[in-house]
Amino acid sequence: MALITFTKAGETGWSPSKNPSPPRNIMRNLNQVSQESAGGTVFTYTKGAHLQYHVLRFRYLTATDKSTLITFFDDVAIGRKISFTYTDDGSTGHTVFFNHSTLDWEEETPHTHLYHIELMLREAV
């Protein structure tokens, strides 16, 4: 099983020292709007692109992992702005965006320099 990677052509990528912790969630959203009329008829239509979300939970990342992810997030992906390639541990590439504009780190025990984070990646399918 290969390590996951985040890459963008011509830019410095990110590959953590360990893969995300299980379970991994992949959610599919058809972007359907639904409304019920006064007579009880339900109308549903699709609005926008179909989306798939990859939820990756990392536990006990090192300070180096944290630093290089911050650099990738700030300078390459520019938060939610620029797409990049997420290559999963099965070597399948996905063109994705970060689904959030902040990185929310958790340090379980102060001064251990081991960090937890959950990333949500958005992919148009």
Residue pairs with C-beta under 8 A, 6 or more apart in sequence:
1 19
1 89
1 90
2 87
2 89
2 90
2 91
3 15
3 16
3 17
3 18
3 19
3 89
4 15
4 16
4 19
4 20
4 56
4 86
4 87
4 88
4 89
5 13
5 14
5 15
5 85
5 86
5 87
6 13
6 14
6 15
6 72
6 77
6 84
6 85
6 86
6 87
7 13
7 84
7 85
7 87
8 76
8 77
8 82
8 83
8 84
8 85
11 75
11 76
12 68
12 71
12 72
12 75
12 76
13 72
13 76
13 84
14 68
14 69
14 71
14 72
16 58
16 61
16 65
16 69
17 61
17 62
17 64
17 65
18 58
18 60
18 61
19 89
20 56
20 57
20 58
21 57
21 58
21 59
24 54
24 55
24 56
24 57
25 53
25 54
25 55
26 52
26 53
26 54
26 55
27 52
27 53
27 55
28 50
28 51
28 52
28 53
28 125
29 50
29 51
29 52
29 53
30 46
30 50
31 46
31 47
31 48
31 49
31 50
31 51
32 44
32 45
32 46
32 47
33 44
33 45
33 46
33 47
34 42
34 43
34 44
35 42
35 43
36 42
36 43
37 43
49 124
49 125
50 124
50 125
51 122
51 123
51 124
51 125
52 122
52 123
52 124
52 125
53 99
53 120
53 121
53 122
53 123
54 86
54 88
54 94
54 96
54 120
54 121
54 123
55 118
55 119
55 120
55 121
56 118
56 119
56 120
56 121
57 116
57 117
57 118
57 119
58 65
58 115
58 116
58 117
58 118
58 119
59 116
60 114
60 115
60 116
61 69
61 114
61 115
61 116
61 117
62 113
62 114
62 115
63 113
63 115
65 115
66 105
66 115
66 117
69 103
69 117
70 103
72 84
73 79
73 98
73 103
76 82
76 84
77 83
77 84
77 97
77 98
79 98
79 100
79 101
79 102
80 97
80 98
80 99
80 100
80 101
81 97
82 97
83 95
83 96
83 97
84 95
84 96
84 97
85 93
85 94
85 95
85 96
86 93
86 94
86 96
86 121
86 123
87 93
87 94
88 94
94 121
94 123
95 123
95 124
96 121
96 122
96 123
97 121
97 122
97 123
98 119
98 120
98 121
98 122
99 120
99 121
99 122
100 119
100 120
103 117
104 117
104 118
105 115
105 116
105 117
106 115
106 116
106 117
107 113
107 114
107 115
107 116
108 114
108 116
